């Protein structure tokens, strides 16, 4: 599996979880469990340099930024801070429907 294949599979899932969390349909702990699963799977790809030959796409950058938000900020902070909430919302929308990359979105591979 290449890095692009990985992102094409995982990004829509993360966006779905992010929207469900914002809509109070998913507990924050579920996103944390998903995040650790993603990082564990990513480790298999990142340990093989042949899989990381292409440059990260905008979708990949938004994916890593969104994952970072869920790792760095608590659930109550994301829901309670209008800026963070909007940023998560915009990242999820970008992954789902495209458009312009959200402002202040800086995602890099771990």
C-alpha positions as CSV (number, residue, x, y, z in Angstrom):
1,X,0.0,0.0,0.0
2,X,1.3,3.4,-0.9
3,X,1.0,6.6,1.1
4,X,-1.7,7.8,-1.3
5,X,-3.6,4.6,-1.0
6,X,-3.5,4.9,2.7
7,X,-4.8,8.5,2.7
8,X,-7.5,7.7,0.2
9,X,-8.8,5.0,2.6
10,X,-8.3,6.8,5.9
11,X,-9.1,10.4,5.2
12,X,-12.9,9.9,4.5
13,X,-13.1,7.8,7.6
14,X,-11.5,10.5,9.7
15,X,-13.8,13.2,8.2
16,X,-16.8,11.0,9.0
17,X,-15.7,10.6,12.6
18,X,-15.0,14.3,12.9
19,X,-18.4,15.3,11.7
20,X,-20.1,12.7,13.9
21,X,-18.1,14.0,16.9
22,X,-19.2,17.6,16.1
23,X,-22.8,16.5,15.8
24,X,-22.6,14.7,19.2
25,X,-23.1,11.3,17.5
26,X,-19.6,9.9,18.4
27,X,-17.6,10.0,21.7
28,X,-14.2,11.6,21.6
29,X,-12.7,8.4,22.9
30,X,-13.7,6.7,19.7
31,X,-11.7,9.2,17.7
32,X,-8.7,8.7,19.9
33,X,-8.8,4.9,19.4
34,X,-9.1,5.5,15.6
35,X,-6.2,7.9,15.7
36,X,-3.9,5.3,17.4
37,X,-5.0,2.6,14.9
38,X,-4.1,5.0,12.0
39,X,-0.7,5.8,13.5
40,X,0.0,2.1,14.0
41,X,-0.9,1.3,10.4
42,X,1.1,4.4,9.1
43,X,4.2,3.0,10.9
44,X,4.1,0.0,8.5
45,X,4.2,2.4,5.5
46,X,6.7,4.9,6.9
47,X,9.1,2.1,7.7
48,X,9.3,1.3,4.0
49,X,10.9,4.2,2.2
50,X,9.8,2.9,-1.1
51,X,6.2,3.6,-0.1
52,X,6.9,7.3,0.5
53,X,8.2,8.4,-2.9
54,X,5.4,10.8,-3.8
55,X,4.9,14.2,-2.2
56,X,2.0,14.6,0.2
57,X,-1.2,15.8,-1.5
58,X,-3.3,18.6,-0.1
59,X,-5.8,16.0,1.1
60,X,-3.0,14.2,3.0
61,X,-1.8,17.5,4.6
62,X,-5.4,18.3,5.7
63,X,-5.7,14.7,7.0
64,X,-2.6,15.0,9.2
65,X,-3.6,18.4,10.4
66,X,-7.0,17.1,11.4
67,X,-5.5,14.1,13.1
68,X,-3.2,16.5,15.0
69,X,-6.1,18.6,16.1
70,X,-7.8,15.5,17.7
71,X,-4.5,14.5,19.3
72,X,-3.5,18.0,20.6
73,X,-6.9,19.4,21.7
74,X,-9.3,17.8,24.1
75,X,-12.9,17.1,23.0
76,X,-14.3,19.8,25.1
77,X,-11.8,22.3,23.8
78,X,-12.7,21.5,20.2
79,X,-16.4,21.7,20.9
80,X,-16.1,24.8,23.1
81,X,-13.8,26.9,21.1
82,X,-15.5,28.3,18.0
83,X,-12.2,28.6,16.1
84,X,-11.2,25.0,16.7
85,X,-14.7,23.7,16.0
86,X,-14.7,25.6,12.7
87,X,-11.3,24.4,11.8
88,X,-12.3,20.7,12.3
89,X,-15.5,21.3,10.4
90,X,-13.6,22.9,7.5
91,X,-11.0,20.1,7.4
92,X,-13.8,17.5,7.3
93,X,-15.6,19.3,4.5
94,X,-12.4,19.6,2.5
95,X,-11.7,15.9,2.8
96,X,-15.3,15.1,1.8
97,X,-16.0,17.6,-1.0
98,X,-12.8,19.3,-1.9
99,X,-12.5,23.0,-2.6
100,X,-9.8,25.3,-1.1
101,X,-7.5,24.0,1.6
102,X,-8.6,25.5,4.9
103,X,-6.6,28.4,6.2
104,X,-4.0,27.7,8.9
105,X,-4.0,24.1,7.9
106,X,-0.4,22.8,8.2
107,X,-0.3,19.0,8.1
108,X,2.9,17.0,7.9
109,X,3.6,13.3,8.0
110,X,4.6,12.0,11.4
